[in-house]
């Protein structure tokens, strides 16, 4: 259901531009309102189970391959010092995803649709291009992570692995045929694999628990140049813009009566529970990555800048100590492959959301997937061809792909905080209270500055 304020805004925009646009369609039409939820009072756990799922797809973006090097490297170089940074990043993510889910449930619009309704046609296309670049940058990380995992597990050359990632379009097409609820279950299963792998590896590493909990308390040492740079990397790699578009859309997969205040309240409530639980799981994974780096590799951080180096270090007693084994290395590669496949699913859905939302263009999902994946592997293939079958080069491509994500973050955060703080759009009951609006704008400003600083650092590193 589109709110009265937003429909008015759409009508005014059409009048201003002298032409009517095609009628607004439901976000992700093929899955919109397809998952049944309790319509009347029922147990808390039954309702939570019915609404659980979208949060898992969102959590994937907070534990994708792009985060791994930063988290493990932070632990390897600075021990448990940056645990507090991982915690604060996760709390910020929970706040933003709560706003995103609330926007989708209350207005019936995803973030791309809502933004388009408040901009002109030209601005809509410009925002779509910027957001598409961010989605492609996310896809680059998936391609590289999957190709490296295939190389580590099966010895498949990186060039061949890159080309094989195009075939995962068949995987997604198959999944879309079995229903969205089952896709959510598969994603949860893959997240569970990643978590179990790293819990096992951290238990084997025997970290100092007092030091781990002490690291959750912010310390002045974080402000030192080296530590601050790593902290910025962790924060910048955590909050991904595509997740804000994704969450505002997939929460609409639940079938409930938006004209019933009680059902609306329950939808917001349980979507928030779902999101916070799954993002807590993402926090645990990122914390485990940092703890793993601190417990096994503290003092050896300079040599762990690639996935291969981490894979090899886990089986090298000189690096990981007496607990080193080939099993730890293999499990690491399995988790990396699971992470890449999870990100493939969410990346494709987000691409469809922003294309339909910003420019109202609907194309078959298989074509969307092929186009996105082919475009994303072109720069990776070029680098692999020019500089050879070298993982170090691909890791650099992964780092620089994050520049687009840094630029796109303010484009998604600013309208999100604005829309969810507006009583005209959200209504008196669901608009952000003043304290949350102020906190949202503060976080937006800080993350924008931090991400711009990362962009400057990445560009400076090129010269």
N, C-alpha and C positions, 0 to 999 in steps of 0.2 A: 504494500500500500504506500503510495507517495503522499507525503504530508501536504496539507493545503498550502502552506507557505512555499514549498518547493514547486508545486504545480503553478502557483501564481508567478513565481520567478521564471519558470519555463515559458509561460505565456507572454510575459513582458519581454523576454529576450527575443521570442519569435516576432513580436510586433516591432521591436527595435530594428531588427535586421531585415524586415520586410519579406520574410519567407518562412514558411513552416518547415520544421524539421520532421523527419519520420517519428512516429509516436515512440515514446520510451518503452522498451521492453524489459521484462524481468531480468535481473542479474543472473547469469548462468542459467538460462531458461530450462536447460535439460535436467537440472537437478533442483531447481527452485521448488520449495514446498513438497518434496518427495519423501521426506523422512517423517514418519508418524511420531508424535509425542503425546503424552497423556493430556487429555482435554479437561479433566477435572482433578480434584484433590486426590493425591496419591502419596506414597511414601517418598521421602527425600531421595533415597538411593535409586528408586526406580526412575524418578524424574531426571536425576543427574546422569544416569546411564543413557537415557533417551537423548539428552542434549549433548552428551560427550562425543567428541570426534573432531569437530572443526578446530578445537584447540591443539590437537595433535598435528594437524597439517600446518598450523601456524608455527608450532614449536620446532618443526623441521628446519625452518629458516634460521633459527638461533643455534643450531648445532651442525650446520653444513660444513663441507670441507674447508671453506674459506676461514673458519674460526679456529681450525685445529692447530695450525702452525703458530698462531699468535698465542693461544692459551698454553700450549706445551712449552713454547719458547719463553713465555713469561715466567713459568715455573722453573725452567732450567737455568735462567739467568738470575732471577731474584727470589728464588725459593717460594715461600707461601705469602710473600708481601702483598701480592696483587689479588688475593682472594676477595678483599673488600671491593675491588673494582668489578669483579665478576658479579658479586652480589648486588651492587648498586645498579649495574647495567640490567640485570634481570628484573629488578623492581621497576625501573623505568619502562622496560618492555611490557610488564604487566599493566601499567597505567595506560600506555598507548593502545595496547590491544583491547583493553576494556572499552576505551573510547570508540575504537573501530567497530567492535561487535555491537555496541549500543547504537551507533549510527545506522548500521545495516538493519537491525531489528526494528527500531523505532520509525525510521523513514521509509524502509523498504527499498532503499537505494544503496549501492556500494559507493565507496569513496570516489571512484572515477566518475560515476554518473552524477553524484552530488556536485563535484567540482565543475563538471561540464555545464551544469545548469546555471552556474554562477559566473561563467566566462563566455566570451564571444567565440565565434567559430574559429578564428585564426588562433586565438589563445588556446583553445581546446586542442587543435592540431599540434601546437608547439609543446604543450604539456604531454600529449600522447607520445611524441617523438622522444622527449626526455625520459619518460617512464619506460618506453620500449627499450631504450638503451640500457636502463637499469635492469630490466628483465633479461636482456641478452647478456649483460655482465654477470648476472647470477647464473645463467646457463653456462657461461664459460667456466665458472668454478665447478659446475657439475661435470662438464666434459672432462676437464683436467683430472678431477678427483677420480672419476670412474676409469679413465684411461690408465692412470698410474696404478690404481688398485688391480686392474686386470694384468698389468705388467708384473706387479709384485707377486700376485697369486699364481699366474699361469705362464709368465714369461712372454706374454704377447707384446710385440713391439709397440711403442707408444703411438706411432703413426697409424698402425692397424687398429689399436684400441680406440683412437679418436674417431676413426671411420665407423667402428662398430657401435659407437654411442648413438649414431643416427637410427639404428634399428630399434632403440627403445621406444620409438613411436608406436611400434606394434604392441609393446607391453602396455602402454597407456590406453591404446584403443581397446585392447582386450579387457582392461580393468573397467573402462567406462561402460562396458556392456553388462557387467555383473552388479551394478548399482553402487551409489555413492557411499552407502553405509559400509559396504565391504571394502571399498577403497580406504575408508577411515581405519578399518580394522587392520588392513595390511600395513598401513603407515605406523600404527601403534605397535604392531609386531616388529617392524624394522627398528623403531626407536628402542624397543625392549632389547633387541639384539645388541645395539650399540651400547646401551647402558650396562647390560650384563657383562659385555666384553671389558669395559673399562672398570667396572667394579672389581672384576676378577684381577685385572692387571694392577690396580691400586692396592688390593689386599696383598698380592704377592710382593709388591714394592715396599710394604710395611712403612707407611709415612708416619711422621710424628704427629699424633692427633692434637696434643696441646698447641703445637705450632700452626696446625691447620686452623683451629678455632681462633687462635690469636690473630691470624691473618685476616679474619673477617672484620676486624676492627681497623678502620682507616688510620694510617700512620703518616707522619710528616715526610718520611723518607720517600714516599711516592712522588713528591714534588721535585725530587732531584732529576736532572735532565734525562738520563737514561731510563730511569723508572717511569718518568712521566710520558716519554715517547711510547714505551710499551703499553702503558695504561691507556693512552689515546688509541692505540691500535686495537686493544681489546674492546673498548667502548664503540669505536667506529665500526668494528666488524660484527657487533652484536645486533644493533637495531637496524633492520633491513627495511627499506621503503616498500618493497613488494608485499610484505606481510600485512601492511595496513590495508591495502586494496583487497588482498585475498580474504582476510578475516571478515571484512564488512560484507562480503558477498556470500561466503559459504555458510555463515550463520543463518542465512535465509533458506537453507535447505530444509529446515524444520517446518513442519506443517502445523501452524496454530492460527487462531483467529486474532488478527491484529486490531479488531474493533472491540475485543474483550479486554478491558484494563487488567483483569486478573491474569489472563494468559500472557499478555504483554509483559507484565511485571515478572512472571515466572521465567519467561524466555530470557530476559535481561539477566535475571539472577543466576540461572543455571549456565548460561553462556559464560558469565563471569567466573563461576566456579570451574567450569571446564577449562577455560583459558588459563586461569591461575595454577591449576593442578598440572597441566601440561607444560607450562612455562617453568614451573618448579622442577619438573623432570629435566628440562633443557638446562636449567641452572646446575643441577646435579651433574649432568654430563660435562658441561664446561668446567665446573669445579674439579671433577675427576681428571680432566685433561691437564689442568694446571697442577694438581697434586701429583699426577704421574710424572710430569716434567720435573717438579721439585724433588720428589722422592728418589727418582732414578737418575736424573741427569744434572742435578744442581752442580754448577762448576764446569759443565761441558756445553753450555748453551750456544756458544759460537758455532759449533759444528752441526747444529740441528735445524737448518733452515729449509729442508725439503722433506717431503713424505718418505722418500727412499732412505734418507739419512736416519730418520726416526725408525723406520722399519728395520734397518740394519743394526741400529743401536740397541734395539730391544733384544737382539740375539747376541750382542757383543758384551762379554763379561767385563771388558775394560771400561765400557761406558755405563752399563746398567748394573754392574756388580754381579754377585753370585746367583741372583735370581734370573739372569738373562737366559732366554731359551728361544728356539725357533717357534714354539707354540705361541709365545707372546707376540712375535712378529706376524705370524699368520692371522691371529685374531685381530690385530691392528688393521691389517689389510682388508679383512672381512667387514669390519666396522666401517672402514672407509668406503667400500663398495656399497654397503647398505645405506650410508649417508647420501651418496651420490644418487642412488635410485629414488630415495625419498624426495630429494630436491627436484628430481625430474618431474614428478607428479605435480608438485605445488607450483613449479615454474611455468608449466604449460597452462594450468588453470589461471594463474595470474595474468599471463599474456592474453588469454581470451577475455578476461575481465576488463583490462585497460583498453583493449581494442574496441570492445563493444561499448564501454562506458564513455570514452572520450570522443570517438568518431562514429559510434553507432554502426560499426561495420561487423557483420556476422558472416563468418566463413566456417566451413566444416572443421571440426577439431583436428582431424588427421592432417589437413592442409596447414592449419595453424602450427601444429607440432613440427611438421617437416620444415616449414619456412623458418621457424625460430631456431631449430637445431642446426640447420644448414648454415644459416647466417652466423651462428655462434661458433661453429667449428672452423669457419674460414680463417680468422686471425690465428687460431691455434695451429691449424694445418700449415699456414704460411711460416710461422715461427719454427715449427718442427721441421719443415722442409729446408729453410734457410740455415738454421743453426744445428740441424741434425737431431737424432733421436736422443735428446738431452733433457732430463727432467728439470734441471736447474733453470733452463730457459722457460719451460712451461710454468714453473712456479713463479717466475717473474711476471709472466702474462697474467697469472691469477691475481697477483698483488695489484697490478696496474688496472685490472678490470674493476677493482673496488672503487676507483676514482669516480666512475659513473654512478655507483651506488651512493657515494658521498654527496655528489651534486644533486641527486634525485631526492635525497632525504628531506630537505626543507620543503620541496614541492609537495610532498605528501603530508608532512607533519603540520604545516601551517594551516591548510584548509581543514584538516581533521580536528585540530584544537578549536578552530573558529566555529565550525559547524556544530560540534558537540557542546560548545559553550553558549550557543544562540538559543534563547527561549522561543524565538519565532520558528526556528527549524525543529527543535527537539521538544518544545513544549515546556511548561513550567516544571513538570514532574521529572523529566529526564535530562534537562540541560545540566551541564556541569555546575556544581556549586562554586561559589567564588574562589574558595581556597584551591579547588582542583583546577579551575581555569588558570589561576595565577601560577600554580605549580606546572601546569602544562606548557604555558608560554615560557616560563623560566627554563624548563628542560629543552624545549624547542630551540631557544636561543643558545644554550650551552652546547647542545649536540651539533647545531649548525656551525658554530665556531670551531669545535673540535674536528668536525669533518672537513671543513675548509682548510684547517691546518694540516690534516692528513693529505689533502690534495696537493698543497704546496710542497710538502715533504716528498711525496711520490714524484712530482714533476721535477723537483730539484735533484732527485736521485738519478734522473735520466741524463743529466749534464755533468 
